Amino acid sequence: MREKIFRDPVHDFITVRDPLLVRLVDTPEFQRLRRIRQLGTASGTYHGAEHSRFGHCLGAMHVMGKVLARLRQWDAGVVDERLERLACAAALLHDIGHGPFSHGLERVITPSRGHEHWTRAILSGPSQVHEVLESYERGLSGAVQQVLTGELPERQRWLHHLVAGQLDVDRMDYLLRDALYTGAVYGRFDLERLINTLMLVDGRVVFSYKGIPTAEEYVLARHYMYWQVYFHKTTRAQELLLQAVWRRARELCAAGALGSGLEVPPSLEPFLRDGDGTLEAYLAIDDHDVLYAFKRWQRAGDAVLADLAARFLHRRLPKPLFRQPRPAIPDEWVTVARQVCSRRGWNPDYYCLLDRTSDIAYDYYTEGVAAVTQPPMLAVDEFGELKELSKVSEVIRALATRPRSGANLYVPEDCRSEILQRVRDGG
């Protein structure tokens, strides 16, 4: 029997023995994830954060296997061999549709299509992932899609929640992985203990009362990683700058500015000229294509594009107007900032950048946020009664009622003081 063994910095050894999963790992679409950074531009803030979607997807699959083993201990009949294979394949492939710089350029390179769309497209084919799944079992690619989208019978909906829920293998892996690579110790929690408190009750994955302290640790890890890593002001500045470079290049292409020194790498042409591009074109690009383009564009004839590209490459970032995020940025403050930038010779469309927590792909646990597809975290007591976590934990109750809002403005450094002064003086 052929197997693959990966030495993983988070989980130690990840062993892949299932023939289907081994073949999926070997596909070009999955190997491409080695060239997609997990945290986009975060390495500009935390220099260790160079890890890829490849490692995260392997980790999510590994955690899925451990969770299913725990549920099988709880109820031997709940997880058969086919279901385990299906769930692990879904965990392995859940992020296969990510593009360059992950969330950093999502819906920027392909404005009307997020990574979920591209994941479905890869599963539907034409792709080697689709071929591998269908050659193993007819209809398996569709079954994996159903796990990822939640289009499952009610009795199996818990499979979807294990991939995309409040207590899912995606978060379990990326919190630990991102904490390790960024050096953020507050993002860690006791994974083994958390898994060993899980059980399946009334078709839902819940944890026992004895697991409440570990669940608190997990939710607190999400909270601190959100505010200290994912919404870190320097990371946000670099991501906003990344997006500004791309927007400027697309605007120039739309205006037919190729003759003014704008060189467009062939792999990126479909996305700068024609919008969302085809699946084949999308799978041909990764972080390296974008970085190569930026290196060329720093010598473009357009002064704005050249400056933006050079700023991104050499980490000359816009500065946040406020040291800490504000609950909101009033429209009149944005107007003031744009006026100051414009008067000082900076195009405000590209140098006055508004950022909000709603723009962050990651989240943390808050009361009432969970949608139908993301039910709340539930604890089961000695009488079999299910209770939402914030109702049985004072720590989480205090955290879950905190508003998840924050905003900041990023501007050139030479404009910051004047904008602050005018904002302080009322405009």
Secondary structure, DSSP 8 states (H G I E B T S, - for coil): ---EEEEETTTEEEEE--HHHHHHHTSHHHHGGGGSBTTTTGGGTSTT---BHHHHHHHHHHHHHHHHHHHHHH-TTS--HHHHHHHHHHHHHTTTT--TTGGGGTTTSSTT--HHHHHHHHHHSSSHHHHHHHHHSTTHHHHHHHHHHT-S-GGGHHHHHHHSSTT-HHHHHHHHHHHHHHT-GGG---HHHHHTTEEEETTEEEEEGGGHHHHHHHHHHHHHHIIIIIT-HHHHHHHHHHHHHHHHHHHHHHTTGGGGT----GGGHHHHHSSS--HHHHHT--HHHHHHHHHHHTT-SSHHHHHHHHHHHTT---EESSSS-BS---HHHHHHHHHHHHHTT--HHHHSEEEEGGG-S-----TTT--TTS---EEE-TTS-EEEHHHH-HHHHHHHTS----EEEEE-HHHHHHHHHHHHTT-
